Amino acid sequence: CCTSLGCRMGHPSDVHQCSSENHSVIPCTIKSTACSVLSNGRCATNGLCWNSESCQMDATCSISSNQNFDSL
């Protein structure tokens, strides 16, 4: 789901946002640090790389690796 914080699994206020995105023809875009574990991947949240197909754990997306999560 697109929020200013990226992915927040199971967060109550994001449930409405996610259901709205299902009806949109414009795809969600998270403008964050690129990650390499997935093709065209972007860091979605701490330790998680995301692309249009899937999500996968990625250490390059960890906050401790000094990535910029301000734009998530």
N, C-alpha and C positions, 0 to 999 in steps of 0.2 A: 504493500500500500504506500502511496505517496503522502508523506507528511514532511514537515520540516525536519523531523528526526529520523527519517528513513523507516525501517521496519520495526514495529513494536508488536511482537507476537502476543495475541490474546488481550491487548489493551482495550478496555471497553469503548473508549471514544473513537478508536480506529475501526471498529466493526462497521459503523455507519459509513465511514469514508471508503472502506473496502467494497461494500455493497454498491456504492455509487459508482466506483471505478469499473465494476463489471458491466455497467450500461453505457460507458463512454467509448467512443470510437478513437479517442486520442490516448495513446499509451502513456503509462506512468513513466516518468524520467526522474531518477535520483541523481543529482549533480554532486558527486562525491569523488573520493580518491579511486583511481583505477586499481583493479586487482588482477592477477594473472592466472589464478587457478581455473577460471572460466573464461571462455572467449567473450570479449567485450564486457567483462565483469566490472562491477563497481562495488565498493564497500557499502553495504547496506546498514550495518550496525557493528558493534564491537565483535570482531572475529568472524564475520559473515560476509562472503562475497556473493553477489547477486547478478544475474543477467535475465533476459526475457524468458529463458527456458527453465532455470532452476536456481537454487541457492546451495552454497557449499562452504564449509568452514575454511577459513584462510587466515593464517597468522599475520599476513601483511595488513590485515584489516584490524588488528588489535590496537587498542588505545595505547598500550605500552610500547608499540613500535613507532610512536610519535606521528601517526597519521592525522590528517586534518579531518575531524569529525564535526567541525562547526557548521558545515553546510548540509549535514544529514538531516 
